[in-house]
Amino acid sequence: MTHSFLPSQPIYTQIMDVFIERICRGELKPGDKLPSVREAALEVGVNPNTILRSYMEMERRGIVETRRGQGTFVTLNIEMLEYLRKELAENQISILIDKLNQLGYTPQDISNMILSSMQPKEDA
C-alpha cells in the first residue's frame, strides 16, 4: 500500500509524523516493535533509506530506541511519550487558532466556539 505525500515537506518527516501519531493514539505502545525498515518501505512505497532516516531521527529525539539485531522499539520513557503527545496536541491547537484568526475570529470567539463544541449535544 503506497502513501501519498505532500510535496511541501520531506517524505521522511511525514513518515515520522505517521509513527508519532500512532504512538500518541496508543496504536503503538511503549516497548512495541516498529516494522523493519524493509517492511515499512514496502508498505509505504518508499526507498528503505527514507524509512531509515525517519527511524534515526525518531531515535535522536528519544521517541524510539534501536536494539542491535532486534529492531526498533517505541521508547519505554513514559515522560517522553507524554511530552510528545502534548506537543502534538499543542501543534494542532496552534494550527486551528491560526486558521480561525485568518477567518477573522477573535480569541474570545475561538474560546467560546471551543467551549460550546465540547458541550454534550442534545438529541433533536
Secondary structure, 3 states (H helix, E strand, C coil): CCCCCCCCCCHHHHHHHHHHHHHHHCCCCCCCECCCHHHHHHHHCCCHHHHHHHHHHHHHCCCEEEECCCEEEECCCHHHHHHHHHHHHHHHHHHHHHHHHHCCCCHHHHHHHHHHHCCCCCCC
